[in-house]
Amino acid sequence: MTHPVTDKTPVTLIGLGAMGTALARAWLAVGHPLTVWNRTPSRARALAADGARTAGSAAEAVAANTLVVVCLLDDASVEDTLTGIDLTGKDLVNLTTSTPAQARTRAAWAAARGARYLAGGIMAVPPMIGVPDAGGYVLYSGVPDLFEQHRDTLAVPAGTTYVGENPGHAALHDVALLSAMYGMFAGAAHAFALIRREDIDPTAFAPLLAGWLTAMAPAVHLTAEQLRSGDYTKGVTSTLAMQTAGTPAFLATAEEQGVSPELLTPYFQLMRRRLAEGSGEEDLTGVIDLLLRRPA
Ligand code: FVH
């Protein structure tokens, strides 16, 4: 009588950089049979010692299992690695950071080679992988049946959020969320610069900053409602006119503190342009329309 060693879905993982290695460890930790391949073979050694099977080539790794996860540097490295390999019948999950257009092209490329395709955008850093409470997750878009079939396996390294069939939408959500993050970091950089030359302990200021950003973050829900309704005056508490009138104080404070206003001025310019269009009673939402009008 034979006993299955495990009922866990076998996984092939291509790419053992910082993120790929973290993914590998998460699957190994809960007993998924794992076949790995990396361009530089030495990066697979420690994983082999922990139970991963190392393939001698990317083609051998792909052939080993139906579920093939790719986590490489960029779309060009995916092209380099998978070109010429038989993908017929494979479920290809590409966690490599891509643009939406690259993801759509890669999905069509995979479909033409007989594979089902799911694109992923990782909203986590390697230490968050395999740590359920760390808050990391992966955005997925593409073939819904593939996602449903492998949902439990994909949920091992990090939470999963499926954002629809369009294979470009995981990347688009990923970049949109990270773009918002950089806006936040830009604001925080300006704030720290303002206090930097004063007798203010940055470690005492940081909790105030984090608390304020956290308190303001839910404002995005009102923005979303206004975008959906098209009424940018709906629910407004601080009008564009009032906020624009306050901007000289921000610029003067930057001047007083010897701080460049270069991170603030682009946003203030957009506020003034929207105000000049006669939208003073609106919220800041109209700035989004100005961005959309920018020539491509
Ligand atoms: N690490 C992070 O914080 C971020 C978090 C959010 C998501 N990103 C994306 O994840 C992809 C992989 O990132 P990574 O951290 O694993 O990146 P590296 O440690 O630099 O490893 C890169 C791997 O790609 C292989 N590789 C590069 N070029 C090629 C190529 N032409 N052919 C085959 N493989 C290639 C590289 O192999 P090697 O240098 O070890 O031989 C690594 O396995 C990425 O899209 C992030 O944006 C991570």
Residues whose N, C-alpha, C, O or C-beta is under 5 A from the ligand:
A	BS01	FVH	G15 L16 G17 A18 M19 G20 N38 R39 T40 C71 L72 L73 D74 S77 D80 T81 L95 T96 T97 I122 A124 V125 P126
